[in-house]
Amino acid sequence: MIEKTFPLIQSDKELENEFKQFLKGREIFKFVKDTIENSQARPQLDWLGANTSAS
């Protein structure tokens, strides 16, 4: 998914600038990669009973 998402961000200079402004110097690629990996891991953790949110 990162292979498709990152080039889309790079191809739209306005969007890329918004990411740069939001991330304040952090790498866009790493941010998107980590976000995608973390969002895919959460359902697996919830399924395993690792959901730590208070009810």
ABEGO torsion letter per residue (X at the ends): XAAAAAAAAAABAAAAAAAAAAAGGBBAAAAAAAAAAAAAAAAAAAAAGABABBX
